[in-house]
Amino acid sequence: MSVSNNFLRLGVLSALVGMTLGVWMGANENFVLRPVHAHINLIGFASMMLFGLFYRSFPDAERGWLPKAHFVLSVFGFLILMPSLALMLLGRPFFLPGMIASEVMLVISMLLFVIIVFMATLKKGGTAAA
C-alpha cells in the first residue's frame, strides 16, 4: 500500500468519526469533547487528506524512509492524542505524558512533511505528476 492511499483512507475514516462525534454531541447537548471533535476533523481529516493528495500529486515524494516515518509519526501521534485529550477533558488525565509525547510526534511528523515538500518541489522544477 502506498503512503498516499494510507493517508487518504485514514482521512476519510477520521471524517466519519469526527462527524459522528459532532452528531452525538449535538444530540446530547454535551459539548465537552468539542476540542476532540475539532482535532479529529483538522488533524485526522483535513491534514491526512492533504498529505495523501500531496503524495498522490508528487509520487516520487513517497520514496524512501522519510514518507514512511512521516506516516508512522502522524498516525501514532493522532491515535494517542485523541483518547488522551478526551480523557483530560473528561477530568481523567491518566495519560497526560502520552498526550505530550503524541503532540511532539505530530510536530516532528509535520517537520518531516515540510522537508519532504521542499525536497519534492525543488527537484526538477517541482512539477507534479501529469
N, C-alpha and C positions, 0 to 999 in steps of 0.2 A: 504494500500500500504506500502511496505517496504522501509526503508531508502535507501537500495541498489538500488532498482528499480527507486526510485525518482532521485537519483544521476545519474544513467545511462541514464535516459530519458533526464534530463537536459543537460547532457554531449553531447548527440548526437544532440540535438536541438542547443546547442551552437556551435558545429562544423558546422552545416548548416549555422547559422547566420554569424559566423566568415569567412567561405569560401565565402559566398555571398558578404560580405563586401569587402573581398580581390578582388573578381572579379570586383565589382563596382569600387573600387579604381583604379585597373589596366585599366579598360575600359575608365575611365575618366582621367587617368593620374593625379589623385589628391590623394596624399598620406598623407594628413594632419591627417587623422584618423588612421594612421599606429599603434600608441600605443593602440588604442581601439581594432583594429584587433588582435594585439598580446595578449592583456589581455583576450579577448573573447576566443581565442584559448588556452591560457595557463590556466587561472582560470576556464573558462567555460567548455572547452572540456577536456583538459588533467587532471586537478585536479579533476573535478567532476567524470570523468570516473574512475580514480584511487580510489577515495573514494568509489564509487559504487562497484568496483571489490574487494576492501578490505572487505567491509561489506558482499559481496557475499561469500568470502572465509572464513570469520570468522562470521558466522551467530549469534553466541552468543553476539558479539560486538554490535549488533543492539538493544539489550535490554536496557531498562532504559531511563532516560531523557537525558543523555549526547549525544547520537547519534542524537536525535531529535533536541537538542539545536545546535549541530554541523550543521545539515542540515539547520535549520532556519537561523542561522547567515551567513552561506555560501551563501544561496540563496538571502537573503535581501542585504547582502554586495555586491554581484555580480550585482544584478539588480539595485542597486543605483549607484554603481561605474561606470558602462558602460556609461549611458547617462550623468552623471556628468562629466566624463573625456572627452567625446565627446564635450560637451558644452564648457568646459575650452579650449580645443584645437581649437575650432571654435571662440574663443575670447569672449565668453559669460559665464563667470564664475558665473552664477546665483546661483548655488547650491554647491558652494565650501564647506560650512560647512557639507553638506550631503556627499560630496565626502570624506572628512576627517573622518566622522563617519563611512562610509562604509569600509574604509581601516582598521579602528580599529576593526570593526565587522569581517572582513576577517582574521585579525591576531588572534583574540580571537577564531574564528572557527578553525584555524589551531592548536592553543594551545589545544583546546578540542580534536582534532583529534590525536595529539601526545599522550595525556593522554589515549584515547581510544585504540590506537595501543599498547601502553605499557601494559595496563591492559589486553588486549586480548592475547598478545603474551607471557605474563608472567604466565597466567593461564594454568594449566595442561600441561606444556611443550611447550605451544604456537603452537600447531598443528592446521592446517587449517582443515576445513570440508572435508571429503572424497568425 
